[in-house]
């Protein structure tokens, strides 16, 4: 299971027991979108090859505010 924790500056990720951080700039560069317009599903797709995308996608801007 992958855990994503969002804040204004990036995302803390725990993937298969490994913890790392995706910076805001990296997420924006990878998606070609403003960080706060990227969804949690898009970030999950950056981390996992075949993620289980259950539920509705949520914008990072809605999560951190």
C-alpha positions in Angstrom: 0.0 0.0 0.0 1.2 3.5 -0.8 0.7 6.4 1.5 0.7 10.0 0.3 0.9 13.0 2.7 0.5 16.4 1.0 1.6 19.8 2.1 2.2 23.2 0.4 5.7 22.2 -0.6 5.4 18.6 -1.9 4.3 15.1 -1.1 5.7 12.7 1.5 5.4 9.1 0.0 5.7 5.7 1.6 5.9 3.1 -1.2 6.6 -0.6 -0.4 8.2 0.4 2.9 10.4 3.1 1.4 9.9 6.8 2.4 10.7 9.6 0.1 9.5 13.1 -0.9 8.3 14.5 -4.2 8.9 18.2 -4.3 6.2 20.6 -5.5 8.5 21.5 -8.5 8.9 17.9 -9.5 5.2 17.2 -9.4 4.6 20.3 -11.5 7.2 19.4 -14.0 6.0 15.8 -14.3 2.3 16.8 -14.8 2.8 20.1 -16.6 0.2 21.5 -14.2 0.1 23.9 -11.2 0.8 21.8 -8.1 -2.5 22.7 -6.5 -4.4 21.5 -9.6 -2.8 18.1 -9.7 -4.9 15.3 -8.2 -4.0 12.6 -5.7 -4.6 10.0 -8.4 -2.0 11.7 -10.7 0.6 11.6 -8.0 -0.2 8.0 -7.2 0.3 7.2 -10.9 3.7 8.8 -10.7 4.7 6.4 -7.9 3.1 3.1 -8.9 3.0 1.3 -12.2 -0.6 0.0 -11.8 -2.2 1.9 -8.9 -5.7 1.0 -7.6 -7.5 4.3 -8.2 -10.5 3.9 -6.0 -12.8 6.8 -5.2 -12.9 10.2 -6.7 -9.7 12.1 -7.5 -9.0 15.1 -5.2 -7.0 18.2 -6.1 -4.0 18.8 -3.9 -5.4 22.4 -3.4 -8.5 20.9 -1.8 -6.5 18.5 0.3 -4.1 21.0 1.9 -6.5 23.8 2.5 
